[in-house]
Amino acid sequence: MGFWTAIGISFLFSYLAYLLRPKPKAPPAGQIEESGVPIASASKPIPKVYGTVWIKSPNVVWYGDLKTEPIKRKTSQK
């Protein structure tokens, strides 16, 4: 009976440790300005770049004619 009592007590203390552990705080929400992705904003000036340089926060004015095309080719399954 001592073995099962020890197993029961260990499960009890494990459950209590799970319930009493400190809860981590949620991180603050990220802003689009913090990331390095290009954004489209009419209020930001369009940078004039000569040569090859790295722009920290590019302002995308136009990105091309994006369209989708359906896949028409079928594949055989074995």
OpenMM code with the backbone's topology and positions (N, CA, C; nanometers):
from openmm import Vec3, app, unit

residues = "MET GLY PHE TRP THR ALA ILE GLY ILE SER PHE LEU PHE SER TYR LEU ALA TYR LEU LEU ARG PRO LYS PRO LYS ALA PRO PRO ALA GLY GLN ILE GLU GLU SER GLY VAL PRO ILE ALA SER ALA SER LYS PRO ILE PRO LYS VAL TYR GLY THR VAL TRP ILE LYS SER PRO ASN VAL VAL TRP TYR GLY ASP LEU LYS THR GLU PRO ILE LYS ARG LYS THR SER GLN LYS".split()
positions = [
    Vec3(0.0824, -0.1202, 0.0000),
    Vec3(0.0000, 0.0000, 0.0000),
    Vec3(0.0858, 0.1252, 0.0000),
    Vec3(0.2085, 0.1176, 0.0445),
    Vec3(0.2958, 0.2332, 0.0502),
    Vec3(0.3355, 0.2860, -0.0871),
    Vec3(0.3483, 0.1938, -0.1860),
    Vec3(0.3841, 0.2352, -0.3218),
    Vec3(0.2746, 0.3205, -0.3829),
    Vec3(0.1484, 0.2756, -0.3726),
    Vec3(0.0380, 0.3498, -0.4316),
    Vec3(0.0137, 0.4817, -0.3584),
    Vec3(0.0413, 0.4869, -0.2322),
    Vec3(0.0295, 0.6120, -0.1568),
    Vec3(0.1336, 0.7121, -0.2057),
    Vec3(0.2555, 0.6651, -0.2294),
    Vec3(0.3609, 0.7541, -0.2796),
    Vec3(0.3279, 0.8056, -0.4195),
    Vec3(0.2732, 0.7181, -0.5053),
    Vec3(0.2331, 0.7607, -0.6403),
    Vec3(0.1206, 0.8642, -0.6303),
    Vec3(0.0223, 0.8410, -0.5445),
    Vec3(-0.0892, 0.9352, -0.5278),
    Vec3(-0.0413, 1.0697, -0.4760),
    Vec3(0.0497, 1.0700, -0.3806),
    Vec3(0.1019, 1.1951, -0.3254),
    Vec3(0.1834, 1.2695, -0.4315),
    Vec3(0.2590, 1.1959, -0.5114),
    Vec3(0.3380, 1.2630, -0.6160),
    Vec3(0.2467, 1.3267, -0.7207),
    Vec3(0.1364, 1.2581, -0.7585),
    Vec3(0.0408, 1.3180, -0.8520),
    Vec3(-0.0268, 1.4396, -0.7905),
    Vec3(-0.0589, 1.4332, -0.6622),
    Vec3(-0.1210, 1.5460, -0.5935),
    Vec3(-0.0292, 1.6676, -0.5922),
    Vec3(0.0979, 1.6465, -0.5571),
    Vec3(0.1917, 1.7588, -0.5544),
    Vec3(0.2212, 1.8123, -0.6950),
    Vec3(0.2231, 1.7242, -0.7935),
    Vec3(0.2420, 1.7703, -0.9314),
    Vec3(0.1255, 1.8577, -0.9754),
    Vec3(0.0044, 1.8183, -0.9418),
    Vec3(-0.1133, 1.8964, -0.9764),
    Vec3(-0.1135, 2.0303, -0.9028),
    Vec3(-0.0769, 2.0307, -0.7762),
    Vec3(-0.0695, 2.1563, -0.7008),
    Vec3(0.0378, 2.2488, -0.7586),
    Vec3(0.1512, 2.1938, -0.7996),
    Vec3(0.2559, 2.2756, -0.8606),
    Vec3(0.2069, 2.3349, -0.9921),
    Vec3(0.1291, 2.2582, -1.0676),
    Vec3(0.0719, 2.3083, -1.1928),
    Vec3(-0.0246, 2.4233, -1.1659),
    Vec3(-0.1075, 2.4107, -1.0639),
    Vec3(-0.2050, 2.5160, -1.0322),
    Vec3(-0.1393, 2.6414, -0.9751),
    Vec3(-0.0315, 2.6269, -0.9015),
    Vec3(0.0298, 2.7399, -0.8321),
    Vec3(0.1473, 2.8022, -0.9075),
    Vec3(0.1765, 2.7552, -1.0270),
    Vec3(0.2896, 2.8115, -1.1020),
    Vec3(0.2591, 2.9557, -1.1425),
    Vec3(0.3600, 3.0411, -1.1583),
    Vec3(0.3351, 3.1798, -1.1985),
    Vec3(0.2882, 3.1854, -1.3444),
    Vec3(0.1887, 3.2667, -1.3671),
    Vec3(0.1343, 3.2819, -1.5018),
    Vec3(0.2119, 3.3916, -1.5750),
    Vec3(0.2671, 3.3638, -1.6948),
    Vec3(0.3413, 3.4667, -1.7676),
    Vec3(0.2467, 3.5717, -1.8261),
    Vec3(0.2943, 3.6944, -1.8330),
    Vec3(0.2143, 3.8018, -1.8915),
    Vec3(0.2223, 3.7934, -2.0429),
    Vec3(0.1156, 3.8337, -2.1079),
    Vec3(0.1118, 3.8321, -2.2538),
    Vec3(0.2024, 3.9429, -2.3074),
    Vec3(0.2760, 3.9166, -2.4155),
    Vec3(0.3607, 4.0216, -2.4721),
    Vec3(0.2748, 4.1310, -2.5362),
    Vec3(0.3267, 4.2530, -2.5427),
    Vec3(0.2482, 4.3600, -2.6058),
    Vec3(0.2322, 4.3335, -2.7552),
    Vec3(0.1242, 4.3822, -2.8087),
    Vec3(0.0967, 4.3636, -2.9512),
    Vec3(0.1993, 4.4401, -3.0347),
    Vec3(0.2460, 4.3779, -3.1387),
    Vec3(0.3447, 4.4413, -3.2255),
    Vec3(0.2803, 4.5433, -3.3183),
    Vec3(0.3572, 4.6412, -3.3564),
    Vec3(0.3107, 4.7438, -3.4489),
    Vec3(0.3729, 4.7196, -3.5858),
    Vec3(0.3066, 4.7621, -3.6899),
    Vec3(0.3578, 4.7419, -3.8256),
    Vec3(0.4848, 4.8230, -3.8480),
    Vec3(0.5000, 4.9331, -3.7757),
    Vec3(0.6198, 5.0161, -3.7923),
    Vec3(0.7437, 4.9473, -3.7362),
    Vec3(0.7260, 4.8550, -3.6420),
    Vec3(0.8391, 4.7867, -3.5810),
    Vec3(0.8987, 4.6803, -3.6713),
    Vec3(0.8215, 4.6283, -3.7630),
    Vec3(0.8713, 4.5224, -3.8497),
    Vec3(0.9343, 4.5831, -3.9745),
    Vec3(1.0049, 4.5006, -4.0495),
    Vec3(1.0740, 4.5489, -4.1686),
    Vec3(0.9959, 4.5273, -4.2967),
    Vec3(0.8653, 4.4976, -4.2854),
    Vec3(0.7872, 4.4745, -4.4058),
    Vec3(0.7517, 4.6071, -4.4717),
    Vec3(0.7438, 4.6100, -4.6036),
    Vec3(0.7037, 4.7328, -4.6717),
    Vec3(0.5576, 4.7662, -4.6429),
    Vec3(0.5284, 4.8941, -4.6239),
    Vec3(0.3916, 4.9374, -4.5998),
    Vec3(0.3534, 5.0393, -4.7055),
    Vec3(0.2256, 5.0576, -4.7242),
    Vec3(0.1746, 5.1573, -4.8176),
    Vec3(0.1074, 5.2674, -4.7378),
    Vec3(0.1649, 5.3856, -4.7405),
    Vec3(0.1111, 5.4977, -4.6660),
    Vec3(0.1205, 5.6229, -4.7530),
    Vec3(0.0102, 5.6927, -4.7645),
    Vec3(0.0096, 5.8135, -4.8460),
    Vec3(0.0768, 5.9302, -4.7741),
    Vec3(0.0885, 5.9237, -4.6431),
    Vec3(0.1468, 6.0351, -4.5692),
    Vec3(0.2997, 6.0307, -4.5662),
    Vec3(0.3598, 5.9141, -4.5908),
    Vec3(0.5054, 5.9042, -4.5910),
    Vec3(0.5605, 5.9485, -4.7256),
    Vec3(0.6751, 6.0140, -4.7265),
    Vec3(0.7329, 6.0546, -4.8544),
    Vec3(0.7911, 5.9345, -4.9291),
    Vec3(0.7937, 5.9454, -5.0619),
    Vec3(0.8530, 5.8411, -5.1451),
    Vec3(1.0029, 5.8669, -5.1499),
    Vec3(1.0849, 5.7713, -5.1048),
    Vec3(1.2295, 5.7957, -5.1042),
    Vec3(1.2868, 5.7960, -5.2453),
    Vec3(1.3812, 5.8842, -5.2687),
    Vec3(1.4506, 5.8895, -5.3964),
    Vec3(1.5874, 5.8255, -5.3749),
    Vec3(1.6086, 5.7146, -5.4423),
    Vec3(1.7281, 5.6341, -5.4198),
    Vec3(1.8095, 5.6290, -5.5479),
    Vec3(1.9400, 5.6516, -5.5355),
    Vec3(2.0322, 5.6391, -5.6480),
    Vec3(2.1311, 5.5278, -5.6138),
    Vec3(2.1397, 5.4277, -5.6987),
    Vec3(2.2324, 5.3179, -5.6733),
    Vec3(2.1667, 5.2088, -5.5906),
    Vec3(2.2483, 5.1287, -5.5273),
    Vec3(2.2003, 5.0174, -5.4463),
    Vec3(2.2199, 5.0505, -5.2994),
    Vec3(2.1087, 5.0665, -5.2284),
    Vec3(2.1131, 5.0971, -5.0857),
    Vec3(2.0077, 5.0126, -5.0154),
    Vec3(2.0172, 5.0047, -4.8832),
    Vec3(1.9193, 4.9344, -4.8018),
    Vec3(1.8308, 5.0371, -4.7342),
    Vec3(1.6999, 5.0306, -4.7597),
    Vec3(1.6038, 5.1224, -4.6997),
    Vec3(1.5425, 5.0539, -4.5790),
    Vec3(1.5478, 5.1189, -4.4624),
    Vec3(1.5001, 5.0574, -4.3379),
    Vec3(1.3490, 5.0368, -4.3371),
    Vec3(1.2719, 5.1328, -4.3823),
    Vec3(1.1259, 5.1179, -4.3863),
    Vec3(1.0749, 5.1678, -4.5216),
    Vec3(1.0712, 5.0790, -4.6199),
    Vec3(1.0282, 5.1218, -4.7528),
    Vec3(0.8783, 5.1505, -4.7577),
    Vec3(0.8415, 5.2438, -4.8412),
    Vec3(0.7025, 5.2803, -4.8638),
    Vec3(0.6656, 5.2300, -5.0030),
    Vec3(0.5838, 5.1268, -5.0097),
    Vec3(0.5450, 5.0670, -5.1369),
    Vec3(0.4300, 5.1478, -5.1942),
    Vec3(0.4499, 5.2010, -5.3136),
    Vec3(0.3462, 5.2791, -5.3785),
    Vec3(0.2644, 5.1901, -5.4717),
    Vec3(0.3318, 5.0995, -5.5436),
    Vec3(0.2627, 5.0091, -5.6356),
    Vec3(0.3428, 4.8814, -5.6455),
    Vec3(0.2755, 4.7670, -5.6474),
    Vec3(0.3466, 4.6411, -5.6470),
    Vec3(0.3168, 4.5552, -5.7696),
    Vec3(0.2618, 4.6056, -5.8699),
    Vec3(0.2393, 4.5277, -5.9916),
    Vec3(0.0969, 4.4783, -6.0017),
    Vec3(0.0691, 4.4142, -6.1136),
    Vec3(-0.0643, 4.3646, -6.1422),
    Vec3(-0.0753, 4.2220, -6.0897),
    Vec3(-0.1238, 4.2082, -5.9677),
    Vec3(-0.1346, 4.0770, -5.9059),
    Vec3(-0.2635, 4.0100, -5.9504),
    Vec3(-0.2523, 3.8862, -5.9945),
    Vec3(-0.3709, 3.8101, -6.0331),
    Vec3(-0.3444, 3.6630, -6.0073),
    Vec3(-0.4502, 3.5867, -6.0041),
    Vec3(-0.4383, 3.4435, -5.9826),
    Vec3(-0.4829, 3.3699, -6.1072),
    Vec3(-0.4219, 3.2557, -6.1296),
    Vec3(-0.4603, 3.1701, -6.2413),
    Vec3(-0.4874, 3.0311, -6.1865),
    Vec3(-0.5996, 2.9698, -6.2251),
    Vec3(-0.6291, 2.8362, -6.1743),
    Vec3(-0.5339, 2.7323, -6.2336),
    Vec3(-0.5084, 2.6262, -6.1582),
    Vec3(-0.4254, 2.5167, -6.2054),
    Vec3(-0.5143, 2.4241, -6.2866),
    Vec3(-0.4782, 2.4020, -6.4136),
    Vec3(-0.5613, 2.3225, -6.5022),
    Vec3(-0.5046, 2.1842, -6.5313),
    Vec3(-0.3818, 2.1589, -6.4896),
    Vec3(-0.3179, 2.0311, -6.5169),
    Vec3(-0.3569, 1.9314, -6.4088),
    Vec3(-0.3957, 1.8102, -6.4503),
    Vec3(-0.4312, 1.7075, -6.3552),
    Vec3(-0.3162, 1.6084, -6.3432),
    Vec3(-0.3022, 1.5521, -6.2249),
    Vec3(-0.1998, 1.4514, -6.2037),
    Vec3(-0.2645, 1.3170, -6.1761),
    Vec3(-0.1987, 1.2129, -6.2140),
    Vec3(-0.2525, 1.0797, -6.1888),
    Vec3(-0.2034, 1.0312, -6.0525),
    Vec3(-0.2928, 0.9702, -5.9794),
    Vec3(-0.2564, 0.9179, -5.8489),
    Vec3(-0.2425, 0.7675, -5.8584),
    Vec3(-0.1350, 0.7151, -5.8028),
    Vec3(-0.1099, 0.5713, -5.8105),
    Vec3(-0.1492, 0.5019, -5.6835),
] * unit.nanometer
topology = app.Topology()
chain = topology.addChain("A")
for resn in residues:
    res = topology.addResidue(resn, chain)
    for name in ("N", "CA", "C"):
        topology.addAtom(name, app.Element.getBySymbol(name[0]), res)
